Each structure stands twice: as structure tokens, then as C-alpha cells.
Amino acid sequence: MSMRDYVQKTRHLVSCIITNPIDVASQVHVFIFGRREGMTRYCLT
């Protein structure tokens, strides 16, 4: 992927987040379940 393509993709993703923000409950769910198993995840839940 070229630098230009990377920048365009990033700009597109940011614009999607700004126009259609994700609700807090979904953000927390994705963050916690994206963590590895272990102490870090245990402390967050």
C-alpha cells in the first residue's frame, strides 16, 4: 500500500467516526474484548 493510499484510507475512517460516532457501550466492549487474556483484561473487567 502506498503512502497516499494509506493516508486516504485513514482520512476516510476518521471521517466515518466523526459523522457516525460509536456509542460508549460499544467502544468499551470492543476495547476490553480486544485485549489479550491475562491480568490487563482481568483488571479492566
N, C-alpha and C positions, 0 to 999 in steps of 0.2 A: 504494500500500500504506500503510495507516495505521500509526502508531507501535505500536499494540497488536499488529497482525498481525506486524510486523517483530520485536518482542520475543518473541512466541510462537514464531515460526519459528526464531529464534536459540536460544531455550531448548531447542527440540526437537532442533536439530542438535547442541548441546553435550551433551545427554543421550545421544544416539546415540554420540557419540565416547567418552564416559566409560564406557558399558556395553559397547561393542564397539570397543576401540581398534584403530587401524590399525597393522599391523606396520611396523617401521622401514624395511625394504626398499621397501615401497610408498610410504611418506612421502617418502623420498629421491627415488624415481623421479618422483613427481608434482611435487615441488619443482623438480627440475632440468629436467624437460621442460616445466614451466610458465614457465620463464624465457625471455626473448627471446634470439634468436640474438645472438652477439657475445661481447665479452670476458668479461662476467659469467658466462655459461654455460660458456665455454671454461675459465675458472679453476676452476669447480666440478667439471668432469668430468675 
